Amino acid sequence: MFRGDRARKRRLELGLKLPEVAELTGKAKSTIAGYEKEETPGKYFRTPLAKDLSKLADALQTTSDYLIDRTDNPYNPHINLLQYIKYEKDFTIGGKTMSENDMNFLIRTLENIANLPSKSENQTDEIKSNK
């Protein structure tokens, strides 16, 4: 079931206003507001169609699964793998649950990779040093 409260929470976490989400999704501001408005507990004024749910998830940098309550992890691994992994408590690779030490090692490794200069930065430094 669609969770408009999660859409609102993500929108606010990202610092987005209704008109910005409307523009990103191609929907009217009132439609986005309707997705977030609860008529009765757990029932929202509007529920997005599947194609619109995907656009809404993209705009909110999350997944459709999060918005329909199939996961509690709000992070989209295609956008921010590191945040996604940090959020997960039990992470499996090849059917085996990783130990806490292995998870910490994986997180440190990804943080180190994220802090490496990009290839284009290295090329710029090389060009400057050759002058």
C-alpha positions as CSV (number, residue, x, y, z in Angstrom):
1,M,0.0,0.0,0.0
2,F,1.3,3.5,-0.9
3,R,2.6,5.5,2.0
4,G,2.2,9.2,1.5
5,D,3.8,9.9,4.8
6,R,7.0,8.4,3.5
7,A,6.9,10.6,0.4
8,R,6.4,13.7,2.5
9,K,9.2,12.6,4.9
10,R,11.7,12.1,2.0
11,R,10.6,15.4,0.4
12,L,11.3,17.3,3.6
13,E,14.6,15.4,4.2
14,L,15.8,16.6,0.7
15,G,14.6,20.1,1.4
16,L,12.2,20.0,-1.6
17,K,9.0,22.0,-1.8
18,L,5.8,20.7,-3.4
19,P,6.3,22.7,-6.7
20,E,9.8,21.3,-7.1
21,V,8.6,17.7,-6.8
22,A,5.7,18.5,-9.1
23,E,8.2,19.8,-11.7
24,L,10.4,16.8,-11.3
25,T,7.5,14.4,-11.8
26,G,5.5,16.3,-14.4
27,K,2.5,16.3,-12.1
28,A,0.5,19.2,-10.6
29,K,1.4,20.6,-7.2
30,S,-2.1,19.6,-6.0
31,T,-1.5,16.0,-7.1
32,I,1.7,15.8,-5.1
33,A,-0.1,17.3,-2.1
34,G,-2.8,14.7,-2.5
35,Y,-0.3,11.9,-2.4
36,E,0.9,13.2,1.0
37,K,-2.5,14.1,2.5
38,E,-4.0,11.4,4.8
39,E,-7.8,11.2,4.7
40,T,-8.0,8.6,7.4
41,P,-5.1,6.8,9.1
42,G,-3.2,4.8,6.4
43,K,-5.5,6.0,3.5
44,Y,-4.3,8.9,1.3
45,F,-6.3,11.3,-0.7
46,R,-4.5,10.2,-3.9
47,T,-2.5,7.2,-4.8
48,P,0.0,7.3,-7.7
49,L,-0.3,5.0,-10.7
50,A,2.7,2.6,-11.2
51,K,4.3,4.8,-13.8
52,D,3.8,7.9,-11.6
53,L,5.1,6.1,-8.5
54,S,8.4,5.4,-10.3
55,K,8.8,9.1,-11.2
56,L,7.9,10.1,-7.7
57,A,10.5,7.7,-6.3
58,D,13.2,9.1,-8.6
59,A,12.3,12.7,-7.7
60,L,12.6,11.8,-4.0
61,Q,15.8,9.8,-4.5
62,T,14.3,6.7,-3.1
63,T,12.7,3.5,-4.4
64,S,9.1,2.5,-5.2
65,D,9.6,-0.3,-2.6
66,Y,10.1,2.3,0.1
67,L,7.0,4.3,-0.9
68,I,4.8,1.2,-1.0
69,D,6.1,-0.1,2.4
70,R,8.0,-3.1,1.1
71,T,11.2,-1.9,2.7
72,D,12.1,0.5,5.5
73,N,15.4,1.5,3.8
74,P,14.7,5.0,2.2
75,Y,18.0,5.0,0.2
76,N,18.2,4.2,-3.4
77,P,21.3,2.0,-4.0
78,H,21.6,3.4,-7.6
79,I,21.9,6.9,-6.2
80,N,23.9,6.4,-3.0
81,L,25.2,2.9,-2.4
82,L,27.1,3.9,0.7
83,Q,24.0,5.3,2.5
84,Y,22.0,2.3,1.4
85,I,24.6,-0.1,2.9
86,K,25.0,1.9,6.1
87,Y,21.3,1.7,6.6
88,E,21.0,-2.1,6.2
89,K,21.4,-4.1,9.3
90,D,21.7,-7.6,7.6
91,F,23.5,-7.5,4.3
92,T,24.0,-10.6,2.3
93,I,26.4,-11.5,-0.5
94,G,26.1,-14.8,-2.2
95,G,23.5,-15.9,0.2
96,K,25.7,-15.4,3.3
97,T,25.0,-12.7,5.8
98,M,28.1,-10.4,6.3
99,S,29.6,-10.1,9.8
100,E,29.7,-6.7,11.5
101,N,33.4,-6.6,10.9
102,D,33.0,-7.3,7.2
103,M,30.2,-4.7,7.0
104,N,32.5,-2.1,8.6
105,F,35.3,-3.1,6.3
106,L,33.0,-2.7,3.2
107,I,31.8,0.7,4.5
108,R,35.4,2.0,5.1
109,T,36.5,0.7,1.6
110,L,33.6,2.5,-0.1
111,E,34.3,5.7,1.9
112,N,37.9,5.6,0.8
113,I,36.9,5.0,-2.9
114,A,34.4,8.0,-2.6
115,N,37.2,10.2,-1.4
116,L,39.6,9.3,-4.2
117,P,40.1,12.1,-6.8
118,S,38.3,11.4,-10.0
119,K,40.2,10.5,-13.2
120,S,39.5,13.9,-14.6
121,E,41.0,15.6,-11.5
122,N,44.1,13.5,-11.9
123,Q,44.4,14.5,-15.5
124,T,44.0,18.2,-14.7
125,D,46.8,18.0,-12.1
126,E,49.1,16.3,-14.6
127,I,48.4,19.0,-17.2
128,K,49.2,21.7,-14.6
129,S,52.4,20.0,-13.5
130,N,53.6,19.7,-17.2
131,K,53.3,23.4,-17.8
